[in-house]
Amino acid sequence: MITKSKSILFALVTLCLLPGVARAQTILFSGAEWQAEHIFGPGMVYAPSAGRWFPAPTIGMGDSPVRVNQHMDRMIMEDPRGRIVFYRVCKDDIDLEDIPNVDHTGLDKNLTAWEANYYMNGGQTQTLLFEQRGGGVFIGTSITHSDNGQIGKGQYTVSPIGGIPNPPSDDPQNEPTPDTPKELGLQAVANKLATEMGVTPDYIRQYMVADVTEEGHLYIRVWLGPDNRALLSEREVNDPCDPRYGNITPAKNLYNFKITKLVDDEGTHYFIKTQVVDVETGVIQRQYTPDTVDAERNLQQEVSTSYDELGLDILKPLN
């Protein structure tokens, strides 16, 4: 993370936002995805053979998908050259006065800040991005030290292509109606986990959260640590400048119960898919999908079967 004790060379030119977009706040929310164009420059390149700096032209590096992870502390860009993971940092800890010979007056630094440090194509690169008001543009600086002694530094811009994602509504009235009531699904999963862990269903409920998809499917989720131990569902502290930020244990995986209610001439069926998803990459680590459902079996039985068949035990919380 960049702090006031670190001094890094950056180059920056004046701010340039996309026209015609009016959005005052951050576009970031859990699971947000969009397509973006990467632009480097203007900048400078140091040639060791000549012993001096040369102007570098502005270049576009193609477009790529951008995704914010569930914790909102990582922003993953599938750059044409490879994956780049940006970590969210506290904007107040970045002392731009320590970066010499750079004019930052045109840069908005009041939203979110992100840093990536990675090795790619024969060079170590450190990039800092500030989210700008006005439509999801991220502008910052980047410096690369190549293995051959060449140094490149300049402005780095990430601009959205094809629009920016719409955040989910905070109004419960706008949430789709699940085909399986939330309370019914939460209680079925809580009963199963409580039996497995030797605790009460009420105790384990604080480690669960319910979401509803646009199609009405009900998701019951449990955050897991690196040891597959359940973590508290409260994840609201996502600003690195918040003193409580470091007190939330980051999750490694997310355990999902996807509950779908099916009704036909034979009765009511509950179709339960279970999966474990890597929080940072979104990759499904393992998944169980039942081949059939039995009309005579109830929701509790289907939840229990799907959990058992997936074959990954959620461990009892430590606290």
DRENZAKE-306601 format. One record per residue (C-alpha): x, y, z; residue number from 1. Coordinates in Angstrom, 2 decimals, padded with zeros to 5 digits, always signed. Example, Ala and Ser with C-alpha at 12.3 -4.5 7.8 and 13.67 -1.06 7.14 Angstrom:
REM residues 2
+---------+---------+---------+------+
:      xx :      yy :      zz : resi :
+---------+---------+---------+------+
: +012.30 : -004.50 : +007.80 :    1 :
: +013.67 : -001.06 : +007.14 :    2 :
+---------+---------+---------+------+
This chain:
REM residues 319
+---------+---------+---------+------+
:      xx :      yy :      zz : resi :
+---------+---------+---------+------+
: +000.00 : +000.00 : +000.00 :    1 :
: +001.18 : +003.54 : -000.72 :    2 :
: +001.66 : +005.48 : +002.51 :    3 :
: +003.19 : +008.81 : +003.46 :    4 :
: +006.46 : +007.05 : +004.16 :    5 :
: +006.85 : +005.86 : +000.57 :    6 :
: +008.12 : +008.06 : -002.23 :    7 :
: +007.29 : +007.03 : -005.80 :    8 :
: +007.89 : +008.84 : -009.08 :    9 :
: +004.77 : +009.55 : -011.07 :   10 :
: +003.95 : +011.70 : -014.07 :   11 :
: +000.54 : +013.25 : -014.66 :   12 :
: -001.12 : +015.58 : -017.14 :   13 :
: -004.40 : +017.42 : -016.82 :   14 :
: -007.64 : +015.62 : -016.10 :   15 :
: -009.87 : +014.57 : -018.99 :   16 :
: -013.32 : +013.12 : -018.27 :   17 :
: -015.79 : +011.50 : -020.62 :   18 :
: -018.31 : +014.06 : -021.91 :   19 :
: -022.01 : +013.82 : -021.43 :   20 :
: -021.96 : +011.66 : -018.27 :   21 :
: -023.31 : +013.03 : -015.01 :   22 :
: -022.66 : +010.92 : -011.96 :   23 :
: -021.51 : +012.48 : -008.71 :   24 :
: -020.57 : +009.44 : -006.63 :   25 :
: -018.52 : +006.29 : -006.91 :   26 :
: -019.60 : +003.62 : -009.37 :   27 :
: -018.14 : +000.91 : -007.15 :   28 :
: -020.30 : -001.70 : -005.48 :   29 :
: -019.89 : -005.36 : -004.68 :   30 :
: -019.64 : -007.44 : -007.84 :   31 :
: -019.76 : -004.49 : -010.25 :   32 :
: -018.57 : -005.33 : -013.78 :   33 :
: -017.96 : -003.22 : -016.86 :   34 :
: -015.79 : -003.00 : -019.98 :   35 :
: -012.95 : -000.51 : -020.02 :   36 :
: -010.30 : +000.96 : -022.32 :   37 :
: -006.74 : +001.29 : -021.04 :   38 :
: -004.73 : +004.35 : -022.13 :   39 :
: -001.11 : +005.13 : -021.24 :   40 :
: +000.35 : +008.57 : -021.77 :   41 :
: +001.47 : +011.16 : -022.20 :   42 :
: +004.63 : +009.94 : -020.55 :   43 :
: +008.39 : +009.73 : -020.58 :   44 :
: +010.83 : +006.90 : -021.23 :   45 :
: +014.37 : +006.73 : -019.92 :   46 :
: +016.77 : +005.02 : -022.36 :   47 :
: +019.88 : +003.72 : -020.55 :   48 :
: +021.84 : +003.59 : -023.80 :   49 :
: +021.36 : +007.33 : -024.32 :   50 :
: +021.38 : +008.21 : -020.64 :   51 :
: +018.40 : +010.53 : -020.89 :   52 :
: +014.61 : +010.78 : -021.00 :   53 :
: +012.48 : +010.89 : -024.17 :   54 :
: +008.79 : +011.76 : -024.65 :   55 :
: +006.56 : +008.70 : -025.00 :   56 :
: +003.46 : +008.75 : -027.25 :   57 :
: +000.01 : +008.10 : -025.89 :   58 :
: -001.03 : +004.52 : -026.59 :   59 :
: -004.22 : +002.57 : -026.10 :   60 :
: -003.78 : -000.94 : -024.77 :   61 :
: -007.14 : -002.33 : -025.84 :   62 :
: -010.30 : -002.95 : -023.89 :   63 :
: -010.82 : -005.47 : -021.13 :   64 :
: -013.36 : -006.47 : -018.49 :   65 :
: -013.13 : -004.87 : -015.05 :   66 :
: -014.68 : -006.44 : -011.97 :   67 :
: -014.93 : -005.42 : -008.32 :   68 :
: -014.73 : -008.31 : -005.87 :   69 :
: -017.32 : -009.04 : -003.19 :   70 :
: -015.36 : -007.20 : -000.48 :   71 :
: -014.83 : -004.10 : -002.64 :   72 :
: -011.15 : -004.13 : -001.70 :   73 :
: -009.89 : -005.49 : -005.03 :   74 :
: -010.53 : -004.40 : -008.60 :   75 :
: -009.49 : -006.98 : -011.19 :   76 :
: -008.68 : -005.91 : -014.73 :   77 :
: -008.18 : -008.52 : -017.42 :   78 :
: -005.64 : -006.39 : -019.24 :   79 :
: -004.69 : -007.53 : -022.78 :   80 :
: -001.21 : -008.24 : -021.39 :   81 :
: -002.48 : -010.23 : -018.42 :   82 :
: -004.48 : -009.91 : -015.20 :   83 :
: -003.90 : -006.83 : -013.05 :   84 :
: -005.23 : -006.75 : -009.49 :   85 :
: -005.71 : -003.30 : -007.96 :   86 :
: -006.00 : -003.10 : -004.17 :   87 :
: -008.07 : -000.35 : -002.65 :   88 :
: -005.99 : +001.99 : -000.49 :   89 :
: -006.86 : +004.89 : +001.78 :   90 :
: -006.75 : +008.09 : -000.23 :   91 :
: -005.73 : +010.00 : +002.89 :   92 :
: -002.53 : +007.95 : +003.22 :   93 :
: -001.22 : +008.99 : -000.19 :   94 :
: +001.09 : +011.99 : +000.18 :   95 :
: +001.40 : +013.46 : -003.29 :   96 :
: +003.91 : +016.00 : -002.01 :   97 :
: +006.41 : +013.15 : -001.82 :   98 :
: +006.12 : +012.63 : -005.58 :   99 :
: +008.52 : +015.21 : -007.12 :  100 :
: +007.98 : +017.26 : -010.26 :  101 :
: +004.37 : +016.25 : -010.77 :  102 :
: +001.34 : +018.54 : -010.96 :  103 :
: -001.70 : +016.87 : -009.39 :  104 :
: -003.91 : +019.95 : -009.24 :  105 :
: -006.28 : +018.72 : -011.96 :  106 :
: -006.90 : +015.33 : -010.34 :  107 :
: -009.95 : +014.59 : -008.19 :  108 :
: -008.72 : +012.59 : -005.19 :  109 :
: -011.91 : +012.53 : -003.10 :  110 :
: -013.48 : +009.25 : -004.18 :  111 :
: -011.59 : +005.95 : -004.15 :  112 :
: -007.89 : +005.17 : -004.67 :  113 :
: -006.38 : +001.95 : -006.01 :  114 :
: -002.84 : +000.58 : -006.30 :  115 :
: -001.39 : -002.31 : -008.32 :  116 :
: +002.16 : -003.63 : -008.14 :  117 :
: +002.91 : -006.37 : -010.63 :  118 :
: +005.55 : -007.90 : -012.92 :  119 :
: +004.59 : -008.21 : -016.58 :  120 :
: +006.36 : -008.39 : -019.94 :  121 :
: +009.85 : -008.03 : -018.52 :  122 :
: +009.19 : -005.15 : -016.17 :  123 :
: +008.01 : -004.32 : -012.65 :  124 :
: +005.11 : -001.87 : -012.73 :  125 :
: +003.48 : +000.18 : -010.00 :  126 :
: +000.24 : +001.94 : -010.84 :  127 :
: -001.93 : +004.29 : -008.79 :  128 :
: -005.47 : +005.17 : -009.84 :  129 :
: -007.96 : +007.71 : -008.51 :  130 :
: -011.63 : +007.31 : -009.36 :  131 :
: -012.97 : +010.50 : -010.95 :  132 :
: -016.42 : +012.01 : -010.69 :  133 :
: -018.44 : +011.99 : -013.85 :  134 :
: -018.91 : +008.47 : -015.08 :  135 :
: -016.47 : +005.84 : -013.92 :  136 :
: -013.16 : +007.14 : -015.25 :  137 :
: -010.04 : +006.20 : -013.29 :  138 :
: -006.95 : +008.34 : -013.79 :  139 :
: -003.55 : +008.02 : -012.19 :  140 :
: +000.07 : +007.36 : -012.85 :  141 :
: +002.19 : +004.37 : -013.69 :  142 :
: +005.93 : +003.65 : -013.62 :  143 :
: +007.68 : +000.58 : -015.04 :  144 :
: +011.27 : -000.52 : -014.42 :  145 :
: +012.22 : -002.92 : -017.20 :  146 :
: +014.82 : -005.63 : -016.80 :  147 :
: +016.98 : -003.92 : -019.45 :  148 :
: +017.24 : -000.72 : -017.41 :  149 :
: +014.59 : +001.22 : -019.31 :  150 :
: +012.13 : +003.23 : -017.25 :  151 :
: +008.71 : +004.33 : -018.43 :  152 :
: +006.39 : +006.62 : -016.53 :  153 :
: +003.27 : +008.54 : -017.35 :  154 :
: -000.45 : +008.97 : -016.99 :  155 :
: -002.62 : +005.85 : -016.87 :  156 :
: -006.33 : +006.14 : -017.65 :  157 :
: -009.09 : +003.54 : -017.47 :  158 :
: -012.27 : +004.69 : -019.23 :  159 :
: -015.53 : +002.69 : -019.38 :  160 :
: -016.79 : +001.42 : -022.73 :  161 :
: -020.47 : +000.85 : -023.34 :  162 :
: -021.69 : +002.41 : -020.11 :  163 :
: -021.19 : +001.78 : -016.43 :  164 :
: -022.99 : -000.70 : -014.17 :  165 :
: -026.09 : +000.31 : -012.26 :  166 :
: -025.79 : -000.25 : -008.51 :  167 :
: -028.38 : -002.46 : -006.82 :  168 :
: -031.22 : -000.66 : -005.13 :  169 :
: -031.04 : -000.18 : -001.38 :  170 :
: -034.83 : -000.05 : -001.20 :  171 :
: -036.24 : -003.43 : -000.07 :  172 :
: -039.44 : -002.63 : -001.93 :  173 :
: -037.51 : -002.79 : -005.22 :  174 :
: -036.11 : -006.25 : -004.52 :  175 :
: -037.65 : -009.04 : -006.63 :  176 :
: -040.00 : -011.40 : -004.81 :  177 :
: -038.25 : -014.74 : -004.27 :  178 :
: -040.08 : -017.90 : -005.28 :  179 :
: -038.91 : -019.29 : -001.92 :  180 :
: -039.47 : -016.91 : +001.05 :  181 :
: -036.23 : -015.62 : +002.57 :  182 :
: -037.09 : -016.75 : +006.07 :  183 :
: -037.89 : -020.25 : +004.88 :  184 :
: -034.59 : -020.57 : +003.04 :  185 :
: -032.52 : -019.04 : +005.85 :  186 :
: -034.05 : -021.34 : +008.43 :  187 :
: -033.49 : -024.47 : +006.31 :  188 :
: -029.80 : -023.66 : +005.81 :  189 :
: -029.38 : -022.61 : +009.45 :  190 :
: -030.88 : -025.88 : +010.63 :  191 :
: -028.46 : -027.90 : +008.50 :  192 :
: -025.35 : -025.93 : +009.50 :  193 :
: -026.37 : -025.93 : +013.17 :  194 :
: -026.68 : -029.71 : +013.11 :  195 :
: -023.27 : -030.07 : +011.45 :  196 :
: -021.53 : -027.69 : +013.87 :  197 :
: -023.30 : -028.55 : +017.10 :  198 :
: -024.66 : -025.04 : +017.63 :  199 :
: -028.13 : -023.49 : +017.63 :  200 :
: -029.78 : -022.26 : +014.41 :  201 :
: -030.12 : -018.78 : +015.92 :  202 :
: -026.38 : -018.65 : +016.54 :  203 :
: -025.40 : -019.53 : +012.99 :  204 :
: -027.90 : -017.09 : +011.46 :  205 :
: -025.50 : -014.18 : +012.09 :  206 :
: -023.09 : -015.86 : +009.65 :  207 :
: -025.60 : -016.01 : +006.80 :  208 :
: -027.02 : -013.51 : +004.32 :  209 :
: -029.87 : -013.81 : +001.80 :  210 :
: -029.99 : -012.33 : -001.72 :  211 :
: -032.63 : -012.52 : -004.44 :  212 :
: -031.87 : -012.56 : -008.17 :  213 :
: -033.96 : -010.81 : -010.81 :  214 :
: -035.39 : -014.22 : -011.72 :  215 :
: -036.60 : -014.74 : -008.15 :  216 :
: -034.01 : -017.33 : -007.16 :  217 :
: -032.99 : -017.20 : -003.50 :  218 :
: -029.31 : -017.26 : -002.57 :  219 :
: -028.22 : -018.04 : +000.97 :  220 :
: -024.54 : -017.17 : +001.36 :  221 :
: -021.87 : -017.85 : +003.97 :  222 :
: -018.46 : -016.14 : +003.93 :  223 :
: -015.54 : -018.51 : +004.47 :  224 :
: -012.01 : -017.88 : +005.69 :  225 :
: -008.93 : -019.65 : +004.24 :  226 :
: -009.67 : -022.63 : +006.52 :  227 :
: -013.32 : -022.82 : +005.35 :  228 :
: -014.45 : -021.44 : +008.71 :  229 :
: -017.63 : -019.34 : +008.69 :  230 :
: -017.12 : -015.58 : +009.02 :  231 :
: -019.56 : -012.97 : +010.24 :  232 :
: -021.87 : -011.80 : +007.47 :  233 :
: -021.37 : -008.12 : +008.33 :  234 :
: -019.12 : -006.77 : +005.55 :  235 :
: -020.16 : -003.12 : +005.42 :  236 :
: -016.78 : -001.56 : +006.35 :  237 :
: -015.20 : -001.32 : +002.90 :  238 :
: -013.43 : +002.05 : +003.10 :  239 :
: -009.70 : +001.66 : +003.96 :  240 :
: -009.82 : +005.07 : +005.64 :  241 :
: -012.35 : +003.75 : +008.19 :  242 :
: -010.54 : +002.84 : +011.46 :  243 :
: -012.62 : -000.36 : +011.61 :  244 :
: -011.44 : -001.49 : +008.17 :  245 :
: -008.73 : -003.84 : +009.41 :  246 :
: -011.01 : -005.50 : +011.95 :  247 :
: -013.05 : -007.37 : +009.33 :  248 :
: -011.49 : -010.72 : +008.47 :  249 :
: -011.26 : -010.95 : +004.65 :  250 :
: -013.08 : -013.92 : +003.19 :  251 :
: -011.33 : -016.37 : +000.88 :  252 :
: -014.47 : -018.02 : -000.50 :  253 :
: -018.22 : -017.60 : -000.59 :  254 :
: -020.43 : -020.65 : -000.04 :  255 :
: -023.70 : -020.34 : -001.98 :  256 :
: -026.98 : -022.19 : -001.61 :  257 :
: -029.05 : -021.37 : -004.71 :  258 :
: -032.66 : -022.28 : -003.95 :  259 :
: -035.18 : -022.57 : -006.78 :  260 :
: -038.82 : -023.53 : -006.19 :  261 :
: -040.52 : -025.51 : -008.95 :  262 :
: -044.23 : -026.24 : -009.05 :  263 :
: -045.83 : -028.68 : -011.51 :  264 :
: -048.63 : -031.25 : -011.69 :  265 :
: -046.68 : -033.56 : -009.36 :  266 :
: -046.32 : -030.97 : -006.63 :  267 :
: -043.68 : -028.62 : -005.28 :  268 :
: -039.98 : -029.27 : -005.87 :  269 :
: -037.00 : -027.48 : -004.36 :  270 :
: -033.94 : -027.47 : -006.59 :  271 :
: -030.81 : -026.68 : -004.51 :  272 :
: -027.48 : -025.93 : -006.17 :  273 :
: -024.44 : -025.50 : -003.91 :  274 :
: -021.14 : -023.93 : -004.91 :  275 :
: -017.96 : -022.44 : -003.47 :  276 :
: -016.73 : -019.28 : -005.21 :  277 :
: -013.33 : -017.62 : -004.86 :  278 :
: -013.99 : -014.08 : -003.60 :  279 :
: -011.11 : -012.41 : -005.44 :  280 :
: -011.44 : -014.02 : -008.86 :  281 :
: -015.09 : -015.07 : -008.96 :  282 :
: -014.00 : -018.54 : -010.09 :  283 :
: -016.23 : -021.42 : -008.95 :  284 :
: -014.00 : -023.75 : -006.95 :  285 :
: -016.52 : -026.56 : -006.70 :  286 :
: -020.20 : -027.04 : -007.43 :  287 :
: -023.00 : -029.55 : -006.99 :  288 :
: -026.11 : -029.53 : -009.17 :  289 :
: -028.73 : -032.22 : -008.54 :  290 :
: -029.78 : -034.27 : -011.54 :  291 :
: -033.38 : -034.61 : -010.35 :  292 :
: -035.62 : -033.48 : -007.53 :  293 :
: -038.15 : -035.56 : -005.63 :  294 :
: -041.59 : -034.08 : -005.06 :  295 :
: -041.87 : -036.01 : -001.80 :  296 :
: -038.80 : -034.39 : -000.30 :  297 :
: -039.08 : -031.02 : +001.40 :  298 :
: -036.80 : -027.99 : +001.37 :  299 :
: -034.91 : -029.06 : +004.49 :  300 :
: -034.08 : -032.43 : +002.98 :  301 :
: -032.95 : -030.93 : -000.32 :  302 :
: -030.67 : -028.41 : +001.43 :  303 :
: -029.13 : -031.19 : +003.49 :  304 :
: -028.56 : -033.42 : +000.46 :  305 :
: -027.01 : -030.67 : -001.65 :  306 :
: -024.66 : -029.66 : +001.19 :  307 :
: -023.56 : -033.26 : +001.74 :  308 :
: -023.04 : -033.93 : -001.95 :  309 :
: -020.84 : -030.86 : -002.46 :  310 :
: -018.42 : -032.37 : +000.00 :  311 :
: -016.99 : -029.25 : +001.65 :  312 :
: -017.71 : -028.76 : +005.35 :  313 :
: -018.21 : -025.25 : +006.69 :  314 :
: -016.29 : -025.15 : +009.95 :  315 :
: -017.71 : -023.71 : +013.15 :  316 :
: -016.86 : -020.02 : +013.74 :  317 :
: -014.14 : -019.27 : +016.27 :  318 :
: -016.07 : -016.50 : +018.04 :  319 :
+---------+---------+---------+------+
